Amino acid sequence: MLSGIVIAAHGRHYLVQAESTKLHCVTRGKKSDIAVGDIVNFKHTSPDQGVIESFAERKTLLYRSDQYKSKLLAANVTQLFIVVATEPGFSDDLVSRALIAAEAAGITARLLLNKTDLTDLLPKARERLKLYEDLGYPVHEVSVRSHPTETIATLNPLLKGHSTILIGQSGMGKSSLINLLVPDADIATREISAALDSGKHTTTFTRLYMMGPDTDIIDSPGFQEFGLYHLTEGMLERAFREFKPHLGHCRFYNCHHFNEPGCAVLTGLDNNEIASMRHALYRQLVHEASQKLY
């Protein structure tokens, strides 16, 4: 039995790196519960192919889910970069959901604002990101295409010693960022579709790139939705950072923080200690979690 790390996943097909060798591996039967970043044990079926028999215990697992199924994003990541841009417009809903997924999984989260060279759009983007900065999530500003040297200088110290996954909608510049940080990544980039205010999909599968000792970066496909149906109500309330000072102070021990009298979270909302947009998302996520069918 040999071991390696999964560096790419597409359906039930995986690319596994074992030292300097890359192998195309599959799982036995119809299992597809392996994620990029997993340390797997496999057996050779030919010199460049293998079958995965098992995987090591994970330190972390990041995934999204809807009411029918879950989609594994990456295992053993220590850091999440949510990539947004001045253009096209980014979704606050997706940003908040990704932050909540990271909190629930015990993964450090940062926001990366790209395309800061578009100076006329920069103030509005900064204003929107201030909500997350005030919650304690660092926001790092870069311009991958206009200031590549400065971008590398900003990000390399943050990436060192971490397994970092990049998440964001299409068109935010994730692929350009990967090409800058990993020159041989050879990811094709696409022009932004101005009509749809959304980038065309340029990455069709999740892939991990080694950057050095104990350092790797994972690129994920651009997506527009981030379902969290797998999180229970208790997990959700603890994943909202701004709720934490108020938890345990409600009149009722089983308070849902919706409209109960004596709710400390609602008091925090009334006192502007909790943003109405975030509380509305909490209500939406609790509703979604009650709808799951899988």
N, C-alpha and C positions, 0 to 999 in steps of 0.2 A: 504494500500500500504506500503510495506517494502522496505528498501534500503540496498545495499551491494556493494562490489567491485568485479569486475570480475577478478578472479585469473588464469583462464585458458580458452582457446578458441580453438575449433576444429570444423571447418565448422560452422554450426548454433547451435552448442552445447556449452554451457558455464558453467563453475563452478564458482559460486558466493559465496563469504564469507560474511555472515551477522553476525557480532559479532563472536561468537564461533561456528557458524553453517555453514556448507558448503552444498550448494544445486545445483542440476543439473537443469539448466534453458535453455529454448529455447526462440526464438523470435516469435512474431506473423507473420503469413504468410511466405514469403520467404526472409524477411529482414535478412541481415547478416552484418549490419553496426555497430556492437558492437566490441570493442577492449578490450584486457586485460588492466586493469588499469581504465576502465570506472566505474564511480559510477552510478549504475542502480537502478531503481525502479521496483519492481516485485511483483507479487501476487502468493501465494502458490496454487499449484494444487494438492499437496499431502505433507506429512510432510517433504520430502526431495527433492521435485521438485517444480519448479515454471515457470512462464512465464514472460519475461521481457516486461514491458510496455513502458519504456522511460529511457533515461540516462541524467545525469546532464551535464551542459555546460563544455566543456573540456578546460583545461589550455593549453595543447599542444596535438598534434597528430602526430605520426611518422608513415609514411607508404611508401611503394614503389609501383611502377606501371609500367606496360608495355603498349603497344599500345592498348591492349584489355581490361584490368581490373586493378584494384588497390588491394593491399593487406595491410590491416591494421596491424601494428606491435604492437603498444601500445599507450595508451592515458595517459595524465597527467604525463608523465615522465619529470624529470627535468635534467637528465644527461644521456649521452650515453657513454658507454665504448666500443671502437672498439678493440676487442681482436685479436692480431696477435701473431706469434710465430717465433722462429728461424727455426723451422721445423714443418710441411711442409711449403713450400714457400707460402707467402701471395700475394694477388693481390692488386697492387697499385690502380687499377681502382676501386675496391670495397671499399677500404679505402677512397679514395677521394669522391666517390659517397655518402658514409655514412656521411662523414663530411659535404657535401653540404646539404644533407637532414636535418641534425641537425641544420645547420645555418638557413635554410629556415623555420624550425619549431620553432626556438627560444630555442633550447636545448643546454646546455653546452656539449662539446665533449672532451673526453680524449682518448689517445691510451694506450693500455696495452700490453707490450711485455712480452710474457710468454716463458718459457723454456730457461731462460738465463744460465742454467747450461750447455747447449751445447755450451761451450765457443769458439770452433773453428768456429761456425756459427754466433756468436754474433756480431763481427765487421761489417759484411755485413748487418745484420738486422738493426743495429744502423745507418749505413750510409744511408740506404733507408728511415728510419724514420726521419732523420734530416730535410728533406724537410718540413714535417708537424710541427716539433718542431719549425722551423724557422718562420712558419706562426702563431705561438702562441698557438698551441695545445700541452698540456702537455703530455709527454711520461713517463709512469711509468713501471719500470722493475721488474718482479717477476719470481719466479720459483715455481709453485704450488706444484709440487711433491718433489723437492729436498729441498726447503726451505719454508715449509708451514707456520711456525710461523712468519717468516719475511713477508711473503705475506699478512697474516692477519693484521699484524701491519701496513703495508703500505696502505692497502685498506680500513680498517674499518673507519678511520677518513674521508676518501674521500666519503664514502657511507652514513655516518650518516646525517640524515635529508633530504635525497634525495630519489626519485624514479628513480632507475638506470636500464637501459636496456643494456644487453650485446649483441653485434652483432659481427659476424665473420664467416669466412668460417669453414666448418667442419674440425676437427682435430687440432684446435688452442688451445683447452683445456678449452673451456667454461664450459662444464659439470663438469670437475674436479674442476674448480674454484668454481662453485656453490656448489658442495659437500663439499668443504673446508669451505666456508663461511656459508653455511646452512647445518649442519651435517645430518639433517633428510631428505634432498631433495631426496636422493636415486635415483639419475640419473645414469643409466648404462653408462659406458664408453666403447669405442671400440679402438682396435689397429689401428694405422694409416696404411692406404693402401699405402705402399711404391711405388707400381707399378704406381698408379695413382697420387701420390703426393697429395692426398686428403683424408681427414678423412671420415669414414662412418657416415651416419646420425644417431645421437644418440638421438636427441630430435625431435619429430614429431609435437609438438605443442608449442605455446608460453605459458609460465607459470610464475606467480608472486609469490614470496616468501616473507613473512613478516619477517623482521629482528629486528624490535623494533619500538618504537614510531616514526611515521613519516618517517620510513626507510623501503624500500623494494627493492628487486632486481628482475629483469625480465630476464629470459632466453629465447632466441629465437632459432628457428631451424637454423642449419647451412645452408647457401645458398651461391651460387657462383655468383649471379648477383643481382644488386640493381638498378632497373629501376627508373627513375625520370621523367617519361613522364608527370606528373601532374604539373611540374614547368614551368612557363612561362619564356620567354627570360629575362624579367625584374627581375623576382625572381632569376633566375640563376646568372645574372651578380652581383647581390648584395650578393649572397651566396659564392662567391669566395672572401675571405678576401683580397687577394693581389690586387684585382681589385679596391677596394674601394677608395684608394687615387687618382685613375686616372678617376673615373666616374665623368661625368659632365665637363670634360676638353677636350672632343673630338671636332673636328671642326664642326661636324654635330650632332644635338641634338638627332637624331634617329640612331646613329651609332650602328652597330651590332658587332663591334670589330673583323671583319673578315679580310678585306683587304681595308678598306676605308682610303683615305688620311687624314692626320691630326688626326688619332686615338690615343688618349693618352694611351689606353691599349696596343696597338701594340708597342708604344714607350717604355712602361714599359717592354714588352717582349724583345725588341731589347737591352734594357739596363740590361737584366738579373734580373730585379725586379720581373718578373713573369716567372715561369718555363714553358718551352715549353710543357712538359707533361700535365700540368694543363690547359694551353690554348687550347691544342688539345682536352682535355676532354670537355672543355666549348663548343667548336664547335660541338663536337659529341652530347652533351646534347641538344643544341639548335636544331640540326637536329632531334633528337628523339622526342622532344616536338612538332615538326611540323607534326609528323606522327601519332599521337594518333587517335584512331578510336572510343573509348568508349565515 
